[in-house]
């Protein structure tokens, strides 16, 4: 981000602070000192940090932030409503919620890739003839958490009628991508019952509700069950490499590969895997996960669950492929492993689309266009 801002002609003064949590006021004195000694046009952070917003509000300087986490609890902070905020969110549903919660300037902005770094790291050229590896490391790979240890464990011993209802919500959500079934299904009575098993106290300055919290807890449980079951289904038709810090024994037929560095190793995995899986965290209702953009930016073939914005900004079966259910996933894994040219054509086209439209200079320029048009 710093390199991009400088490339676009901005002078950047980076401030590094270690935060124990997003609501920590520990950085305020040093920020106040910096802003007292120098003049700035605006402040930028990744994700929304309430103390930074409060400092910016006090000195009347615009605060820009780009949110990549979902859910992101600080969006339930009273500081969200500060006039100084210009909040950019990668998920359109998050953007709509921020506006509903009182944000004055909230914009939808998909995430970006460092196209130049990835091209240099992987020695990618514009020529298709030299684009693909001579040998592939994996047939199918998945990089990510299984979320097998979640707060949902506290709800395993709730009364049978509530447990049955929660199981039903989870089963229903698994049938639908691109829509949130869970929050609509949680009535005030259900929330009160869950509260007895999983009490919740919000921090000062927050307006998050128990329903918001419990929706996130259930969404993560859906993601866990989904990732484990989908990976196990695929291992019946193809070898799967599982890169994760989770308990890989939950996917006994997958090859446990440990964890990898985001910048040093992950690009090579995406580029040298025939089929890269994206299974989206269920709290991301409409947006494009960074994992999907990363895979495309490394020239990897992307097989993802359906996401509305992924199909909006990329063309299915041209830039990537999506699956609708476990059977469809297994069929598409089998098909694309045996249709190499078609698979590589899609990977190459997806790479061209993502580098042209989702590089940091493109997205950051768009950010500043939206920002300056609102001044």
C-alpha positions in Angstrom: 0.0 0.0 0.0 2.8 2.4 0.9 4.6 1.6 -2.4 1.4 2.3 -4.3 0.7 5.6 -2.6 4.2 6.7 -3.4 3.9 5.5 -7.0 0.7 7.6 -7.3 2.6 10.7 -6.2 1.7 10.9 -2.5 4.1 11.6 0.3 3.7 8.9 3.0 4.7 9.0 6.6 4.3 5.5 8.1 3.4 5.1 11.7 4.0 1.7 13.3 2.2 0.8 16.5 1.6 -2.5 18.2 -2.0 -2.9 19.2 -3.3 -5.4 21.7 -6.8 -4.9 20.2 -8.5 -2.5 17.9 -10.1 -0.4 20.6 -6.8 0.3 22.4 -6.2 3.9 23.2 -2.4 3.3 23.7 -1.5 4.8 20.3 -3.4 8.1 20.7 -0.6 10.1 22.5 2.0 9.3 19.8 -0.5 10.0 17.0 -1.4 13.3 18.5 2.3 14.2 18.7 2.9 13.3 15.1 -0.1 15.4 13.9 1.0 18.3 16.0 4.4 18.4 14.4 3.5 17.8 10.8 0.7 18.6 8.3 -1.2 15.8 6.6 -4.0 15.7 4.0 -5.4 12.4 5.3 -4.8 9.3 7.4 -5.0 5.7 6.1 -5.2 2.3 7.8 -6.2 -1.2 6.7 -9.4 -2.1 8.7 -11.3 0.5 10.8 -9.5 1.5 14.0 -11.7 3.6 16.3 -9.0 5.4 18.2 -7.4 6.6 14.9 -10.9 7.8 13.8 -11.3 9.6 17.1 -8.0 11.4 16.7 -8.8 12.3 13.1 -12.2 13.6 14.2 -10.6 15.8 16.9 -8.1 17.4 14.5 -10.6 17.5 11.6 -8.5 15.5 9.1 -10.1 12.8 6.7 -9.6 9.2 7.8 -9.6 6.6 5.0 -9.6 2.9 5.8 -9.9 -0.2 3.7 -11.6 -3.1 5.5 -10.5 -6.7 4.6 -11.9 -8.6 7.6 -15.4 -9.9 7.7 -16.9 -9.8 10.2 -15.1 -6.7 11.5 -16.3 -5.9 15.0 -15.1 -2.2 15.0 -17.8 -1.4 12.4 -20.1 -1.6 15.4 -18.2 1.2 17.2 -19.8 4.6 17.8 -16.7 6.0 16.1 -18.2 4.6 12.8 -20.4 7.7 12.7 -17.5 10.2 12.9 -17.7 12.7 10.0 -14.0 12.3 9.2 -14.5 8.6 8.1 -14.2 7.4 4.5 -14.7 3.7 4.9 -14.0 1.3 2.0 -15.4 -2.2 2.3 -14.7 -5.3 0.1 -18.1 -6.8 0.7 -21.2 -4.9 -0.6 -23.4 -6.2 2.2 -20.9 -4.8 4.8 -21.0 -1.5 3.0 -24.8 -1.4 3.1 -24.8 -2.3 6.8 -22.2 0.4 7.6 -24.5 3.0 6.0 -27.5 1.6 7.9 -25.5 1.9 11.2 -24.8 5.6 10.6 -21.6 5.8 8.6 -21.7 9.0 6.5 -19.2 7.9 3.9 -19.0 4.1 3.2 -18.0 2.7 -0.2 -17.8 -0.7 -1.8 -14.2 -1.4 -3.0 -13.0 -5.0 -3.8 -9.6 -6.0 -2.6 -6.4 -5.9 -4.6 -3.3 -7.9 -5.5 0.3 -6.7 -5.8 0.5 -7.8 -9.5 4.1 -6.7 -10.0 5.4 -8.5 -6.9 3.6 -11.7 -7.9 4.8 -11.5 -11.5 8.4 -11.0 -10.4 8.2 -13.8 -7.8 6.8 -16.3 -10.2 8.6 -15.1 -13.3 5.3 -14.6 -15.1 5.5 -13.0 -18.6 2.8 -12.0 -20.9 3.4 -15.0 -23.1 1.1 -17.9 -22.6 3.8 -20.3 -24.0 5.9 -19.8 -20.9 3.2 -19.0 -18.4 2.5 -22.5 -16.9 4.8 -24.7 -14.9 6.4 -27.6 -16.6 5.4 -29.8 -13.7 2.6 -29.4 -11.2 3.1 -29.8 -7.5 -0.5 -30.8 -6.6 -3.6 -31.9 -8.4 -5.9 -30.1 -5.9 -5.0 -27.9 -3.0 -6.7 -25.9 -0.3 -5.0 -23.2 1.8 -6.9 -22.1 4.9 -8.3 -22.9 8.3 -10.9 -25.6 9.1 -12.2 -23.5 12.0 -12.7 -26.7 14.0 -12.4 -24.9 17.3 -15.1 -22.3 17.5 -17.2 -20.6 20.1 -20.1 -22.8 18.9 -18.8 -25.5 21.2 -20.6 -23.6 24.0 -23.9 -24.3 22.3 -23.5 -28.1 22.1 -25.4 -28.6 25.4 -28.3 -26.2 24.9 -31.9 -27.6 25.2 -32.8 -30.2 22.5 -35.4 -28.0 20.9 -32.8 -25.1 20.4 -30.1 -27.5 19.3 -32.5 -28.9 16.7 -33.3 -25.4 15.5 -29.7 -24.4 15.2 -28.9 -27.6 13.3 -31.7 -26.7 11.0 -30.4 -23.2 10.4 -26.9 -24.6 9.7 -28.4 -27.2 7.2 -30.4 -24.5 5.5 -27.4 -22.1 5.1 -25.4 -24.8 3.6 -27.9 -25.0 0.7 -27.5 -21.3 -0.1 -24.5 -19.1 -1.2 -24.8 -15.4 -1.6 -27.5 -14.9 1.1 -27.5 -14.8 4.9 -30.1 -17.3 6.1 -28.9 -17.3 9.7 -29.6 -13.8 11.0 -33.1 -13.8 9.5 -33.8 -17.1 11.3 -32.7 -16.0 14.8 -35.7 -14.6 16.6 -35.5 -12.6 19.9 -36.5 -15.7 21.8 -33.8 -17.8 20.1 -31.2 -15.1 20.9 -32.3 -15.0 24.6 -32.0 -18.8 24.8 -28.5 -18.7 23.2 -27.5 -16.0 25.7 -28.1 -18.4 28.6 -25.5 -20.7 27.2 -23.2 -18.1 25.8 -23.4 -14.7 27.6 -22.2 -11.7 25.8 -21.0 -8.3 27.0 -20.1 -5.6 24.6 -17.3 -3.1 25.1 -17.9 0.5 25.9 -18.5 2.5 22.7 -19.9 -0.5 20.8 -23.4 -1.0 19.6 -23.0 -4.6 18.5 -26.0 -6.8 19.6 -26.0 -10.4 20.8 -27.8 -11.3 17.6 -24.9 -9.9 15.6 -22.4 -11.9 17.7 -24.4 -15.2 17.6 -24.9 -14.9 13.8 -21.1 -14.7 13.4 -20.6 -17.7 15.7 -23.0 -19.8 13.7 -21.6 -18.6 10.4 -18.1 -19.8 11.4 -19.5 -23.2 12.4 -21.2 -23.5 9.0 -17.8 -22.7 7.4 -16.1 -25.3 9.5 -18.5 -28.1 8.7 -18.6 -27.1 5.1 -14.9 -27.0 4.5 -14.3 -30.4 6.2 -17.2 -32.1 4.4 -16.3 -30.6 1.0 -12.6 -31.5 1.3 -13.5 -35.1 2.3 -15.8 -35.4 -0.7 -13.0 -34.3 -3.1 -10.5 -36.8 -1.7 -12.8 -39.5 -3.0 -12.1 -38.4 -6.6 -8.6 -36.7 -6.5 -5.5 -36.2 -4.3 -5.9 -33.1 -2.1 -3.0 -31.1 -0.5 -4.2 -29.4 2.7 -2.2 -26.4 3.9 -3.5 -25.5 7.3 -2.7 -25.1 11.0 -5.9 -26.8 11.8 -6.4 -30.5 12.9 -5.9 -32.1 9.5 -7.0 -35.5 10.9 -10.5 -34.2 10.2 -9.7 -34.8 6.5 -7.9 -38.1 6.8 -7.4 -38.7 3.1 -6.0 -35.2 2.4 -2.2 -34.8 2.5 -1.3 -32.5 5.5 1.2 -29.9 4.3 1.4 -27.6 7.3 1.3 -23.8 7.1 2.9 -21.5 4.5 4.2 -17.9 4.2 1.7 -15.6 2.5 4.4 -13.9 0.4 7.2 -16.5 0.1 5.5 -19.8 -0.5 1.8 -19.4 -1.1 2.2 -17.9 -4.6 4.2 -20.9 -5.7 1.5 -23.3 -4.4 -1.3 -21.5 -6.3 0.7 -21.4 -9.5 1.8 -25.0 -9.4 -1.5 -26.5 -8.4 -3.8 -27.7 -11.1 -7.0 -26.8 -9.2 -7.0 -24.3 -6.3 -10.1 -24.3 -4.0 -11.7 -21.4 -2.5 -14.4 -22.1 0.2 -15.6 -18.7 1.5 -16.0 -17.9 5.1 -19.8 -17.7 5.5 -19.7 -14.2 7.1 -18.7 -12.9 3.6 -22.1 -12.8 2.0 -21.4 -11.2 -1.3 -17.8 -10.0 -1.6 -14.8 -11.6 -3.3 -12.5 -13.2 -0.7 -8.8 -12.1 -0.9 -7.9 -15.8 -1.3 -9.8 -15.9 -4.6 -8.0 -12.8 -5.9 -4.7 -14.2 -4.8 -5.2 -17.4 -6.6 -6.1 -15.6 -9.9 -3.2 -13.2 -9.4 -0.8 -16.1 -9.3 -2.1 -17.5 -12.5 -3.7 -20.4 -10.7 -6.9 -22.1 -11.8 -9.7 -21.1 -9.3 -12.5 -23.4 -8.4 -14.7 -21.5 -5.9 -18.2 -21.6 -4.3 -20.6 -19.2 -5.8 -20.1 -15.6 -4.7 -22.3 -12.8 -6.2 -19.5 -10.3 -6.6 -17.1 -12.9 -8.0 -19.6 -13.5 -10.8 -20.1 -9.8 -11.2 -16.5 -8.9 -11.7 -15.3 -12.1 -13.3 -16.9 -14.3 -16.0 -17.7 -17.9 -14.8 -16.1 -20.6 -17.0 -13.9 -17.9 -18.6 -11.9 -16.5 -15.7 -12.8 -19.1 -13.0 -15.2 -21.9 -12.3 -17.7 -22.1 -9.4 -19.5 -25.1 -7.9 -23.0 -25.3 -6.4 -22.9 -28.3 -4.2 -20.6 -31.2 -3.1 -21.6 -33.4 -6.1 -21.0 -30.5 -8.5 -17.7 -29.8 -6.9 -16.5 -33.5 -7.3 -17.7 -33.5 -10.9 -15.8 -30.3 -11.8 -12.7 -31.5 -10.1 -12.7 -34.7 -12.1 -13.6 -32.8 -15.3 -10.9 -30.1 -15.1 -8.2 -32.4 -14.1 -8.7 -34.3 -17.3 -9.2 -31.2 -19.5 -5.8 -29.5 -19.3 -6.1 -27.0 -22.1 -9.5 -25.8 -21.0 -8.3 -25.5 -17.4 -5.2 -23.5 -18.5 -7.2 -21.3 -20.8 -9.4 -20.3 -17.9 -6.4 -19.8 -15.5 -4.7 -17.6 -18.1 -7.7 -15.5 -18.8 -8.5 -15.1 -15.1 -4.9 -13.8 -14.6 -5.2 -11.2 -17.3 -8.6 -10.0 -15.9 -7.4 -9.7 -12.3 -4.1 -8.0 -13.1 -5.8 -5.4 -15.3 -8.7 -4.6 -12.9 -7.6 -5.5 -9.4 -4.0 -4.3 -9.1 -3.2 -2.0 -6.2 -2.7 1.1 -8.4 -6.1 0.5 -10.0 -8.0 0.0 -6.8 -6.2 2.7 -4.8 -6.8 5.2 -7.6 -10.5 4.2 -7.5 -10.4 4.8 -3.7 -9.1 8.3 -4.1 -11.6 9.1 -6.9 -14.5 8.1 -4.5 -12.9 10.1 -1.7 -12.3 13.3 -3.6 -15.7 13.2 -5.2 -17.3 13.2 -1.7 -15.3 16.3 -0.5 
